Amino acid sequence: MAQVIGFIGLGIMGRPMAKNLLKAGYPLVVHSRSRGPVDEIAGAGAKVGGSPREVAAQSDVLITMLPNSPDVEQVALGRDGIIEGARPGLVFVDMSTISPIVSQKIGGALAAKSVKMLDAPVSGGEKGATDGTLSIMVGGDKAVFDAVLPIFQAMGRTITHLGPLGFGGFTKLANQIIVAVNLTALAEALTLAKKAGLDRELTLTALAGGLAGSKCLDQKKPNYLAETYNPGFKIDLHFKDLGLIMESSRALGVPLPTTALVQELFNALRVKGRGGLDHSGVITLLEDFAGLSR
């Protein structure tokens, strides 16, 4: 009989990830702050838990996909949280992007209840979540990783065990540096090309065929062509990740000058009320700087 999976957090990423688990045949128990996605997933065959505690009590493996460290800590350790409903042997898999230090704290608290934890943040955006092609970066005990691997395979394509609990999170922060800097470089390049009078589609085709090509370019190309930046991953969330990155860099003694500059650009976007745009929308700020109208 298939393991019962709990899933908490049905946002832009969590909802398609949960759907892929249902498609793979796993019994699912879901919970989220917004009722709409819960009803949608329930309509596809999932059961509904009224709280994280209720979800934990019914689950063999429980996955969270939440915005930030305080959210995960509250769901895991707070009132009516996972820790109150967990049975010994439950595996808790946090797939959010949060502080690796907080992951380790939560893991320690849950271990006292005989709950095993993996941190397994993802990359690939909404498209990767929908297509089941996410990159999943996992920290935690290798035997637990091996047991959960078939579940990961229902949601992702590149699944890597990186070491102890927290190592998945540190890898995701490294990933978010590259993505934020890449999107900012694309924004500068395309703004330069636009100001020079180049055709955007031809420019993107040329860039994609050389060393400047990237998954960021390929995945965000429709945004750049339409000049609309509906969120696959919001600027607000990437700004949060940049904050986690800078906190970790200071704790580890690693100067990140380029990342610090990009963080301030994302901050400026939020000040302008653009935090709800897709993170490729950083180009709108560069176009403002260049005096280009949209």
Buried (B, 14 or more C-beta within 10 A) or exposed (E): EEBBBBBBBBBBBBBBBBBBBBEBEBBBBBBBEEEEBBBBBBEEEBBBBEBBBBBBBBBBBBBBBBBBBEBBBBBBBBEBBBBBBBEEEBBBBBBBBBBBBBBBBBBEBBEEBEBBBBBBBBBBBBBBBBBBEBBBBBBBBEEBBEBBEEBBBBBBBBBBBBEBBBBBBBBBBEBBBEBBBBBBBBBBBBBEBBEEEBEBEEBBEBBEEEEBEBBBBEBBBEBBEEEEBEBBBBBBBBBBBBBBBBBBBEEEEEEBEEBEEBBEBBBBBBEEEBBBBBBBBBBBBBBBEEEEEE
